[in-house]
């Protein structure tokens, strides 16, 4: 799984030519994305981006993670990133994560990417469960989880570490038996 497209959006594997753009997008998003994701910092550069792309390629090859850039429909403008990761082959579930560059947050891009990835996770990869875990206080990520129809299962203490500090996190889940009905509902809205 290297590319998923829908009207207005393209999820695709990162390419080495994306490194400079990726680094610039990360740096412009430190105030919002960096608050919740420690890798997003003001010193992020193209070398960091290429290192991340190599991790993404290895994860995809091993079936351990499917990380994508969220791009404009033509694949040229980087809007953010999203992925299915922390895959448990034993229990057949994964985590779904996402972020969107700061100037275009709040436009439904993360929700659209999350829906595309959840759909692929169930239909192409056959997962039995997809979790969305967001730190308590990360209002935007929790709103995306709700918007895509994920059910809040618990507030898990010390579930995430952000900036070296353990944090309580909202654990949401999507299940395949709920997904088809939920997807139809969301498409009709």
C-alpha positions, -999 to 999 in steps of 0.1 A, spaced: 0 0 0 19 30 -13 -9 54 -24 -45 62 -16 -65 89 -34 -98 106 -30 -112 138 -43 -91 167 -30 -65 145 -13 -37 120 -20 -20 98 7 13 86 -7 46 72 5 72 99 10 99 103 -17 134 117 -12 124 148 -33 99 157 -5 125 162 22 130 199 19 92 205 18 86 182 47 112 199 68 97 233 61 62 221 69 74 206 102 91 239 112 61 260 104 39 237 126 59 236 158 34 258 178 6 233 173 19 199 161 51 202 182 30 206 214 19 170 211 46 154 189 81 157 202 97 151 168 82 183 155 108 210 166 123 242 152 156 225 142 140 198 121 159 197 88 159 178 55 183 152 69 158 144 96 131 141 70 152 117 49 159 96 80 121 95 87 114 85 51 138 56 55 120 44 87 87 47 68 100 26 39 114 -1 62 82 -2 82 62 -6 49 85 -34 36 82 -53 69 44 -47 73 51 -30 106 37 5 96 21 23 67 31 59 70 19 84 43 23 121 35 -10 138 31 -7 157 -2 -30 178 -24 -48 158 -50 -21 163 -75 5 150 -50 26 182 -50 17 201 -19 24 185 15 -6 190 38 5 168 67 11 131 76 -9 101 86 -3 64 92 -12 30 105 15 21 130 22 2 162 8 -29 144 2 -60 165 3 -90 142 -6 -112 171 -39 -93 179 -44 -79 145 -48 -42 154 -30 -10 150 -28 27 159 -40 54 135 -21 87 138 -23 120 119 -11 156 118 -18 186 96 4 216 89 -4 246 110 -18 271 84 -45 247 71 -56 230 103 -93 228 110 -104 222 74 -112 185 77 -80 172 62 -70 150 91 -105 135 92 -105 127 55 -70 111 58 -81 91 89 -112 78 71 -92 68 41 -66 50 63 -92 33 84 -110 20 54 -78 7 39 -69 -8 73 -101 -28 75 -106 -37 38 -70 -41 25 -50 -51 56 -78 -69 75 -74 -53 109 -98 -63 136 -93 -30 155 -79 4 148 -71 27 178 -67 64 178 -49 76 210 -47 113 217 -32 130 247 -57 146 271 -60 182 261 -53 175 224 -87 188 214 -81 187 177 -70 151 176 -98 140 198 -123 159 176 -109 140 145 -114 107 163 -150 116 171 -156 129 136 -145 96 120 -168 76 143 -143 62 167 -157 52 201 -141 65 233 -132 35 253 -112 50 282 -89 76 295 -57 57 300 -32 71 325 4 74 314 -6 61 280 16 86 260 48 104 267 50 139 253 82 159 258 94 133 282 63 136 304 38 107 308 3 118 299 -32 105 302 -47 98 268 -81 93 253 -82 58 237 -107 56 208 -114 25 187 -128 17 154 -141 -19 147 -148 -34 113 -184 -43 122 -191 -6 130 -171 8 102 -193 1 72 -223 17 88 -202 46 102 -186 53 68 -220 54 51 -233 78 78 -202 100 74 -204 101 36 -241 112 38 -234 141 62 
